[in-house]
């Protein structure tokens, strides 16, 4: 394998959402309510007199997502099983817009871009956005049977809009690409939003901090965006999961253009880059992103 110098990670901060991301600025609540009238039941006014919702109310957050998906992407029917992760759509879209930049820079291998979403969840959010915004074709993998059924339900209930999405069950939870990527497959890129936490205790501690910021309460472990245990934490946390992903990716080097994943903790970047280079990745990149006060990033590598 030829060796290219990996791009530096200078810990720069992105300033706002990707310029092409359609979710700039405040939500247009009147327009969203026109797209989905049920949203009106959750509207309230903040101290500045602006229409908003109570972001600590899980039902309100789900309804807002339904309105965003209907208005922006033409998804008529979208729902989640109780307690499953309800993703913040602007940040999810940002990842895809930066991935599109990466593809445009390096060139997809085929006319119809093929993407693998690792751990798509019950919400199917990346295949929805990616297929509707860019025309990408998706294979969406998932190990949880309830999530798989709901993802299939979303596709079935939107037969005109989600024709480019296929769901594949990952039957071995410790595997990432094995059992999903088939012999004849080639993917221009893979993407992943990995479990962030190393334990349920760690996830609940973060939920308490978030709830305190939203409501001034210290005891609740409720999550306004939900999340099942497998969506939020795994043994060894994010770093262990991504190291497994890197090691397994070597076996599929000829079937994937770019492997990528979100990385929530900045301190995980250095050990991940070292491992990628040890595994003879010829190009390793880290891209900074930002949504409001939240700074994020993803790592990408290819062989």
N, C-alpha and C positions, 0 to 999 in steps of 0.2 A: 504494500500500500504506500502511495506517495504521501509525504508529510507536508502539510501547509502550516504556517504559523497561525496559531489561534489568535483571535482578536482580543485586545486587552479589555479587562473589566475595570474601569476607572471609577466605579461607584457613582457615576453621574446620575442625576435625578431627571426623570422626564418631567415636563411641565404641562400637565393636563392630558386629556385624552388624545389619541391619534387624530391628526387633522381631518381624516376622512370619516371618523366615527360619527354617525348621525346623532348620537345622544349628547350633544354639546349643551352646556348651560342647564338651566332649570327645566324640569319636565313641563310640557304644555298641557296642564291638567284639563282645560276645557276641550282641547282637541282629542285627548285620550278618552275623556268621558263621552265625547261624541262617537268615538270608535267602539267603546264598550260602556254603555249606559250604567251598568252595575257599579262602575267605579265611583259614581256620584255618591253612593251610600257611604263611602269611606273618606270623602273629602272633608278637610278641615282647613282652618286659616291659621297661619303662624303669626307671631307677634308683629311681623312686618306687613301683615295684611295679604300675604301671598297664599294661594291655594296649594295645599300639600296633603299628605296622608300621615297617619301615625305609623312611623316605621318600626315601632315596637310591637305592632299588631300584625301577627303572621298572616291573618286573612286579608288584611289590607295590602300587604306586600305581594301576596299571590295574585290578587286582583289587579294590582298595578302591572305585574308581569304579563298577565293575560292581555291587558290593554296595549302594552308596548309591542307584544308579539303580533297582535292583530293589526295594529296601525302600521307598523314598520315592515312586517314580513308576511302579512296576509294569512297568518295562522288563526283559523277560526275557533279551534277547540284545543285547549291546553289545560291540563289539570295534573295534580300531584297526589299520590297517596299521603295520608296523614303523617306528618312528621318528617317527610323527605326534604332534601335540600332544595331550597328555592333560590336560584342564583341571581345576583345583581347583574342585570343584562348589559349595562354600559361597559363594565369591566370585562365581561366575557367577550363582548364584541371587540374590545380593544386588542385582546390577544390575537384574534383572527385577522384584524387589519394589519398588525405587525407581521403576522405569518404571511399574509399576502405580499407584503413588501419583500420579504425574504425570497418568496417564490419568484417574484418579478425580477429581482436582482440576479438570481442564480439560474432561473429558467426551469419550469416544470418539464419533465421528460416526455409528457404526453399531452395531447390536445385537451382531453378531459381530465382535469385534476382529480386524483384519487387521494382521499384523506382517511386515516385511521384515528378514531377518537377512543382513547383508552379510558375505560370507566365512565361511560356516558351518563350514568345515573338515570333516575326516573324522569328527569326533566328534559333530556335530549337537547340541551340548549345549544351546544356547539354545532351539531349537524343542522339544526334549524337555521341558525344564523349563517353558517358557512354555505349551505346549499342555496339559500335565498339571496344572500348578498353577493356571492361570487360564482354561483353555479357549480360549486364543487360537488363531487360524488363522495359519499361517506359510507364507511363501515364503522359502526358504533359497537364497541364491545362492552360487556357488563357481566359481573359475576353474581349479582343479586337477582334472584328470580322475580321478586316483586317489582324491582326497577325495570327488568326486561319486559314484563307484561305491560307496565305502564308506557314504556317507550313504544312498544308495538301499538298500543291503544292510540297514542298521539298520531302515529303515522296513519293508522286506519281511519281516524276521524278527520284527517286532512289529506284526502286522496289526490287532490289537485295540486298541492303545494309541496309535499314531501316525498316525491317519487324517487329521489336520488339518494335515499337513506336505507341502508340495510343493517339490521341488528344481528349480532353474533354473540351467543352466550359463551362466556369464559367459564369453563367447568372446573378449573383448577385455580383456586384463589391465589396461590403463590406464583402462578405464571402470569406474565404480562403480554408478551407477543406470541409465545408458543400456544398452540391450540386455537389461535385466532387468525394469524396470517397463514394463508394456504399456499400450496406450492406454486400456483399460477399467478399469485397476487404481486402487484407492484404498487406501492404507495409513494406519492410525491412527498408526503410528510405525515408524521404522526403527531398527535397533540395529547396533552394530559393535564388534568387538574388534580394533583395527587393528594392523598390524605395528609393533613398538615401536622397532626399531633401524634405523640408517642404513646398516649394512654387516654382512657376516658376521663381520668382525673384532670389531666392537662387541658382537655377540651372543655370540661365544665368550668375550670378556673377562668379560661378565656371568655366563656359565655357570661360568667358573673361580671367580669370587667366591662364587657360590652353592654350588658343590661344596666349596669350602674351608670354608664355614660348616657344611655337612652332615657332611663326612668329614675335615676337616683336611688335605685334599690340595690342592695348588696347580696341578697340571699338567693335570688332566682338563678336557675341554670337553664331557663327557657331560651330558645334561639328564635329570633324573629325570622331568620332565613332557614330554620329547620336544620335537618341533617341527621341521618342514621349513623350508627357507630362506624360502619365500614366506609362511609363517605368522609368522616372527619379524622379518624386515627387508625394507625396500624402499628404493630410492634416495631420499635426502632424509629418510628416517626418518618417524616418526609425524607430525611437524608438516607436512611436505610432503604426506603422504597425506591428512590431514584438511583441509588447505587445498583440495586437489583436490575432496574430498567437498563442502565448503561451496560452492565455485564451481559444481559440477555440480548441486547441490541446487536452485539457482534455477530450473533448467529443469523441475523437477517440483514446484514450490511448490504447485500446485493439486491434486496427487495424494497428498500426504503431510501428515498432521497435525503430527507432531513428527519431526524428524530428530534422532538422538542417536548418540553414540559415547563409548566409554571414552577417557580421556586419561591416559596413564601418567605423563607428566612435567608437574609443576605449572607449570613455566615456560612451557609451551605454551598455557596458558589465555588469557593476556592477548592474544597476537597472534591467536588464534582468535576471541575476542570482538570484537576490532577489525574483523577481516575480515567476520564475520557482520553487524555493524552497517553496514559499508560496502556490503554486499550487500542492505541494507534488510530484514533479518530484524526482525520486529516484536516478538519475544520471545526472549531468550537467557538460559538458566539454566545454572548449574553446581551439581551435587549432589555433596557429599562422601560417601565411603563408607570403611569400615574393616574389615579382617579381620586379627585378631591384631595384629602389629606393622606390617602393611602398610596404608598410607593410599592411597586411590585416589579417583577422581572420574569423573563423566561430564558432557559438555556436551550441551545440548539447544537446538534453535532451531526456530522456525516463522515462516512468512511471512504 
